[in-house]
Amino acid sequence: MLSASTPDPPYYAVIFTNIHTGIDVDAYEAAAERMERLAAEQPGFRGVESARGADGLGITVSYWDSEEAIAAWKAQVDHRQAQADGQDRWYQHYVTRVAKVERAYRFPAP
C-alpha cells in the first residue's frame, strides 16, 4: 500500500537503503515509527514509503517539497540522534540518495 501523498512533480525523494544489524530490533522499530511521526510534522514533508526484507535489506523513501525542507529534516535534533544511533547500533551499511522527481505515473490513473 502506498502511504505517500505526493504533489504533481517536481518534488524530491530521499532514498535511504540500509542493511540492519539485527541488534535491538524493538528499539529500532520504535525509533523508526517516532521518526516517521516527527517527519510528518516538518514543513515540506509529503510522505514516506518503506519496506524491509527478511534478509535485513530496508528501503525507505521520503518525499519533500524542496531541498531546503530535506536539509532542515537532516538537521532536526531528534533525527540527528536517530542517525547517530543508526550508525552506532542498527546499520551495517547504508546509502542515502536525494533525487528530484520529474515525472510520476500511477495505476490506476486518477
Buried (B, 14 or more C-beta within 10 A) or exposed (E): EEEBEBEEEEBBBBEBBBBBBEEBEEEBEEBBEEBBEBBEEBEBBBBBBBEBEEEBEBEBBBBBBEEEBBEBBEEBEEBEEBBEBBEEBBBEEBEEEEEEBEEEEEEEEE
